[in-house]
């Protein structure tokens, strides 16, 4: 029996060897079958080389992406604090806003930290955003994960801001306002809505209104206000405004003129377009001239006034605007006439004739010509021309009875009242 058992064990061994020999792979073949597509199995040797093991991708976060806001109901100008988590580590994040009308706007771009979270992101609620539900969406650029949060922009009162808070009447002012209804009509008043509107403007789709070209009405200097009133909102917006006074001043072309001299006047800082009345001395009776200020409040009148022939010494030119009712004045000093005369000859015996010429007298005035000192006799009366020039039409004569020596030719105008004289030398008579 023992021999039979030995024979059966040897037979089983031989059979096992034959089966192994038939089924083993050829020499030099792969130790393990290759997957379809020829891709090596990671970590398994092939042809004697060690296959590389690729780095694993970022793991999908275990928590759902979440966006947290620091407020649920806000007004314009509020800064909302935003934070979130559940994104891929260090991936870029985009924050979008969608308004109640479906308009989607990119607000900002930030980045997650190494834990896939972010914090401290400030979102300023702009004046142009419309009222109602606002939807914020944060999305990961790499993971494409998204989180959404909402807040309500409540109807904050309308507001307006001018480009300047002070100016003179008739100056232009512009405003920017927000908080009105979409496409709402907005009227602009000055001081009170009981007055006539200065203009009407239309808000845009976000309730923002841009007002340009409003002129400051004529008003007393001091504190005033523009009033913006929406046709539907009916919530008056009072914008403080200080009206500044006009400070007009004038300049003269001459400050030391003579009588009958024409001078020009220039004015500055009057009300645009107003009529300016010009006086010599006190503002009594009718003005001697008028001028109209331009859009810049300036005027130039050349000539403006003529100094009267009988004025001497200090004199004031006064200008007052008919709208601004503000007085401007400039002082001048009127110099006296300074006439001069010349003779056709300055020496000769008794009976000598001569002609007289002069200038610097009053225009078209009578001029008396006399000889000698004291109660000297009147020789003649001459008349100046329109320029104040004097010329004798006929010769004057030295009396034949005059003694040799010097005699004074005295000349004085009836208006100029500025005596002048010239000396004539009487020589001894010629012997015959």
C-alpha positions in Angstrom: 0.0 0.0 0.0 2.9 2.3 0.8 4.3 1.8 -2.6 1.0 2.6 -4.3 0.8 5.9 -2.3 4.3 6.9 -3.4 3.6 6.2 -7.0 0.3 8.3 -6.9 2.2 11.4 -5.3 4.9 11.2 -8.0 2.3 11.1 -10.7 0.5 14.2 -9.3 3.7 16.1 -9.2 4.6 15.3 -12.8 1.1 16.4 -13.9 1.3 19.7 -12.1 4.7 20.4 -13.7 3.3 19.7 -17.1 0.3 22.0 -16.6 2.6 24.8 -15.3 4.9 24.4 -18.3 2.0 24.7 -20.7 0.5 27.8 -19.1 3.5 30.0 -18.1 4.2 33.2 -20.2 7.0 33.3 -22.8 10.5 34.3 -21.7 10.9 38.2 -21.7 7.2 38.9 -21.6 5.4 41.1 -19.1 5.0 39.8 -15.6 1.4 41.1 -15.5 -1.1 41.8 -18.3 -1.0 45.4 -19.6 -4.3 47.4 -19.3 -6.2 48.4 -22.4 -4.7 51.5 -24.1 -1.1 50.6 -23.1 -1.2 52.6 -19.8 1.2 51.3 -17.2 -0.2 50.3 -13.8 1.1 52.8 -11.3 3.9 51.5 -9.1 4.4 48.4 -11.2 7.7 47.6 -12.9 7.7 47.3 -16.7 10.8 46.3 -18.7 12.8 46.7 -15.6 11.8 50.3 -15.0 9.8 51.8 -12.2 6.6 53.5 -13.4 6.0 57.1 -12.1 3.1 57.8 -9.7 1.2 61.0 -10.7 0.4 63.6 -8.0 -3.2 63.4 -6.8 -5.5 66.3 -7.7 -6.8 68.8 -5.1 -9.4 67.0 -3.1 -12.9 68.2 -3.3 -13.8 70.1 -0.2 -15.8 68.1 2.2 -18.2 71.1 3.0 -20.6 72.8 0.6 -19.5 76.3 -0.7 -21.0 79.0 1.5 -21.2 82.9 1.2 -21.9 84.8 4.3 -22.9 88.6 4.4 -22.7 90.9 7.4 -26.2 92.5 6.7 -29.5 91.5 5.1 -31.0 95.0 4.7 -28.8 97.9 3.8 -29.0 101.5 2.4 -26.8 103.2 -0.2 -23.3 103.8 1.0 -23.3 100.9 3.4 -20.2 98.6 3.4 -21.1 94.9 3.6 -18.6 92.5 5.1 -18.5 89.2 3.2 -16.8 85.9 4.0 -17.0 82.3 2.8 -15.6 78.8 2.7 -15.9 75.5 0.9 -13.7 76.3 -2.1 -10.4 74.8 -3.4 -7.3 75.9 -1.6 -5.9 79.2 -3.0 -8.1 79.2 -6.0 -9.2 82.6 -7.5 -12.7 83.6 -6.7 -15.1 86.0 -8.6 -17.9 87.9 -6.9 -20.9 88.9 -9.0 -24.0 91.0 -8.3 -27.4 90.6 -9.9 -29.9 93.4 -9.4 -33.7 93.1 -9.4 -33.8 93.7 -13.2 -31.5 90.7 -13.9 -28.4 92.8 -14.7 -25.3 90.9 -13.7 -22.1 92.8 -12.8 -18.7 91.6 -11.7 -17.9 93.4 -8.4 -14.4 92.1 -7.5 -11.9 89.2 -7.7 -10.3 87.7 -4.6 -8.5 84.4 -3.7 -9.2 81.6 -1.2 -6.7 80.8 1.5 -5.0 77.4 2.0 -8.2 76.1 3.6 -10.5 77.2 0.7 -11.9 80.1 2.7 -11.9 83.9 2.5 -12.9 86.7 4.9 -12.7 90.5 5.3 -14.1 91.3 1.8 -15.8 94.7 1.8 -18.7 95.5 -0.6 -19.8 99.1 -0.9 -23.4 99.7 -1.9 -23.3 102.2 -4.7 -25.7 105.1 -5.1 -26.6 104.0 -8.6 -27.9 100.5 -7.5 -31.7 100.2 -7.7 -33.8 99.4 -4.7 -34.8 95.8 -4.1 -33.3 92.3 -3.8 -29.6 92.1 -4.7 -28.1 88.6 -5.3 -24.4 88.0 -4.8 -22.7 85.0 -6.2 -19.1 83.9 -5.4 -17.6 81.3 -7.8 -14.3 79.4 -7.8 -12.4 79.8 -11.0 -10.8 76.4 -10.7 -13.3 74.3 -8.9 -16.4 76.0 -10.5 -18.1 75.8 -7.1 -20.6 78.5 -6.4 -22.3 80.0 -3.4 -25.1 82.6 -3.3 -26.4 85.1 -0.7 -28.9 87.9 -0.9 -29.6 91.2 0.7 -32.3 93.9 0.3 -31.4 97.5 -0.7 -34.1 99.5 1.0 -35.4 102.7 -0.4 -33.1 105.2 1.2 -34.2 108.9 1.0 -33.2 110.7 -2.2 -30.1 112.8 -1.9 -28.3 115.4 -4.1 -24.8 116.8 -4.2 -23.9 120.1 -6.1 -20.6 120.7 -7.8 -20.2 123.8 -5.6 -22.0 125.0 -2.4 -21.6 128.7 -3.0 -21.8 131.2 -5.9 -23.2 134.5 -7.1 -26.6 135.0 -8.7 -26.9 133.8 -12.3 -23.9 131.5 -12.0 -24.4 127.9 -13.2 -24.7 124.9 -10.8 -24.8 121.2 -11.5 -26.1 118.4 -9.2 -25.8 114.6 -9.0 -28.6 112.9 -7.0 -29.7 109.3 -6.2 -32.5 107.4 -4.5 -35.2 108.5 -6.9 -37.4 106.1 -8.7 -36.2 104.6 -12.0 -36.9 107.2 -14.8 -38.7 109.5 -12.3 -39.1 113.1 -13.2 -37.3 115.4 -10.8 -38.1 119.2 -10.5 -35.5 121.7 -9.2 -36.6 124.7 -7.0 -34.9 127.4 -5.2 -35.7 127.9 -1.5 -39.3 126.7 -1.8 -41.4 124.4 -3.9 -44.0 127.1 -3.8 -42.0 129.0 -6.5 -41.7 128.1 -10.1 -39.4 125.2 -10.9 -36.0 126.1 -12.4 -35.9 123.0 -14.5 -37.1 119.4 -14.8 -34.8 116.4 -15.3 -35.3 112.6 -15.7 -33.6 110.0 -13.5 -32.0 107.0 -15.2 -33.0 103.3 -14.6 -31.2 103.2 -11.3 -32.9 106.3 -9.9 -29.8 108.5 -10.4 -30.3 112.0 -11.8 -27.7 114.4 -13.3 -28.7 118.0 -13.3 -26.8 120.6 -15.3 -27.1 124.2 -16.3 -29.2 125.4 -13.4 -28.8 129.2 -12.8 -28.7 130.7 -9.4 -31.7 133.1 -9.2 -31.2 136.7 -8.1 -31.3 136.5 -4.3 -30.0 138.4 -1.3 -26.6 137.2 -0.1 -26.7 134.6 2.5 -27.9 131.0 3.2 -30.3 129.5 0.7 -31.0 126.1 -0.7 -31.9 124.2 -3.9 -34.8 121.8 -3.5 -35.1 118.6 -5.6 -38.5 117.0 -5.7 -39.3 113.7 -7.4 -42.7 113.4 -9.1 -43.5 110.0 -7.6 -41.3 109.9 -4.5 -42.5 113.4 -3.3 -39.6 113.5 -0.8 -38.0 117.0 -1.1 -34.3 117.0 -1.1 -32.9 120.2 0.4 -29.3 121.1 -0.8 -27.8 124.0 1.1 -26.3 126.8 -1.0 -24.7 130.1 -0.1 -25.4 133.1 -2.3 -22.4 135.3 -2.5 -22.7 139.1 -3.0 -21.5 140.9 -6.1 -18.4 143.0 -5.4 -18.3 145.4 -8.4 -15.5 147.9 -9.1 -14.7 150.3 -11.9 -11.6 151.6 -13.5 -11.0 154.9 -15.4 -8.9 155.7 -18.4 -7.6 158.8 -16.7 -7.5 159.9 -13.1 -6.3 163.5 -13.5 -8.2 164.8 -16.5 -8.9 168.4 -17.4 -12.3 169.9 -18.0 -14.1 168.8 -21.2 -11.8 165.7 -21.4 -13.5 162.4 -22.2 -12.7 159.4 -20.1 -13.5 155.7 -20.4 -15.0 153.5 -17.7 -14.5 149.7 -17.3 -16.6 147.7 -14.9 -16.1 144.3 -13.2 -18.1 141.8 -11.2 -21.5 143.2 -12.0 -24.5 141.0 -12.5 -24.4 139.3 -15.9 -26.5 141.2 -18.4 -27.5 144.0 -16.1 -27.7 147.7 -17.1 -25.2 149.9 -15.2 -26.0 153.5 -14.7 -23.0 155.9 -14.5 -23.0 159.2 -12.6 -20.6 162.1 -11.9 -20.8 162.8 -8.3 -24.0 162.0 -6.3 -26.5 159.6 -7.8 -29.1 162.3 -8.5 -31.3 162.8 -11.6 -30.5 161.0 -14.8 -27.2 159.2 -15.3 -24.7 160.7 -17.7 -24.1 157.3 -19.3 -25.3 153.7 -19.2 -23.6 150.4 -20.0 -24.6 146.8 -20.2 -22.6 144.1 -18.4 -21.7 141.0 -20.4 -22.2 137.4 -19.4 -19.0 137.7 -17.4 -20.3 140.7 -15.4 -17.9 143.1 -17.1 -18.3 146.2 -19.4 -16.2 148.7 -21.2 -17.5 152.1 -22.2 -15.1 154.3 -24.1 -15.6 157.2 -23.9 -18.1 157.1 -21.1 -18.2 160.7 -19.7 -16.9 164.1 -20.5 -15.8 166.3 -17.6 -17.8 169.5 -17.4 -15.9 172.7 -18.2 -16.7 174.2 -14.8 -15.5 171.3 -12.6 -12.3 171.5 -10.7 -10.7 169.4 -8.0 -11.9 166.0 -6.6 -14.7 164.3 -8.5 -16.2 160.8 -8.2 -17.5 158.5 -10.9 -20.3 156.3 -9.6 -21.7 153.2 -11.2 -24.7 151.2 -10.0 -26.2 148.0 -11.4 -30.0 148.0 -11.9 -30.3 144.4 -10.9 -27.5 143.9 -8.3 -28.2 147.4 -6.9 -24.6 147.5 -5.8 -22.6 150.7 -6.1 -19.0 151.0 -7.3 -17.1 154.3 -7.3 -13.7 155.7 -8.5 -12.2 159.0 -7.5 -10.4 161.4 -9.8 -9.0 164.9 -9.6 -9.9 167.5 -12.3 -7.0 169.7 -13.2 -7.6 173.3 -14.3 -7.2 174.5 -17.9 -3.6 175.3 -18.8 -3.9 177.7 -21.8 -0.8 179.0 -23.6 -0.6 181.9 -26.2 1.9 182.9 -28.8 2.4 186.2 -30.7 3.4 186.6 -34.3 6.0 189.0 -33.1 7.3 190.0 -29.7 8.9 193.4 -30.3 8.3 196.6 -32.3 7.8 200.3 -32.1 4.5 201.9 -31.1 1.8 201.1 -33.7 3.2 197.7 -34.5 0.6 195.0 -35.4 0.7 191.4 -34.4 -1.5 188.3 -34.4 -2.2 186.1 -31.4 -2.6 182.3 -31.3 -3.3 180.0 -28.4 -4.4 176.6 -27.2 -5.6 174.8 -24.0 -8.7 176.9 -23.6 -12.3 175.8 -23.2 -14.1 174.8 -26.3 -16.0 177.5 -28.1 -15.4 180.1 -25.3 -15.0 183.8 -25.5 -11.5 185.0 -24.7 -10.7 188.5 -23.7 -7.4 190.1 -24.8 -6.1 193.2 -23.0 -2.8 195.2 -23.0 -0.9 196.4 -19.9 -1.1 195.9 -16.2 -3.9 196.9 -13.8 -7.0 198.4 -15.4 -5.6 197.8 -18.8 -8.0 198.6 -21.7 -9.7 195.7 -23.5 -8.3 195.3 -27.0 -10.6 192.6 -28.4 -12.7 189.5 -27.7 -11.8 186.3 -29.6 -13.5 182.9 -29.7 -11.9 179.5 -29.5 -12.9 176.7 -31.8 -14.3 173.3 -30.9 -10.9 172.0 -29.8 -10.1 175.0 -27.6 -7.7 176.6 -30.1 -7.5 180.4 -30.3 -6.6 182.5 -33.4 -7.1 186.2 -34.1 -8.7 186.8 -37.5 -7.4 190.3 -37.7 -4.1 191.8 -36.4 -3.9 193.5 -33.1 -2.0 196.9 -32.7 0.3 198.4 -30.1 -1.0 201.9 -29.3 0.9 204.6 -31.1 1.1 206.5 -27.9 2.7 203.7 -26.0 6.1 204.5 -24.4 9.1 202.3 -25.1 9.4 199.4 -22.7 7.6 196.2 -22.0 3.9 195.7 -22.2 1.9 192.6 -21.1 -0.6 191.0 -23.4 -3.2 189.4 -21.0 -5.5 186.7 -22.2 -8.4 185.0 -20.2 -11.2 182.7 -21.3 -14.7 183.2 -19.9 -15.1 179.5 -19.1 -11.6 178.3 -18.6 -10.9 181.1 -16.1 -7.2 180.5 -16.3 -5.4 183.9 -17.0 -2.3 183.8 -19.1 0.0 186.5 -20.5 2.9 187.2 -22.8 5.3 190.2 -22.9 5.7 192.4 -25.9 8.8 194.7 -26.0 8.0 198.2 -27.3 11.1 199.7 -29.0 11.7 203.5 -29.5 10.0 205.0 -32.6 11.9 204.9 -35.8 13.2 208.4 -36.7 12.5 209.8 -40.1 
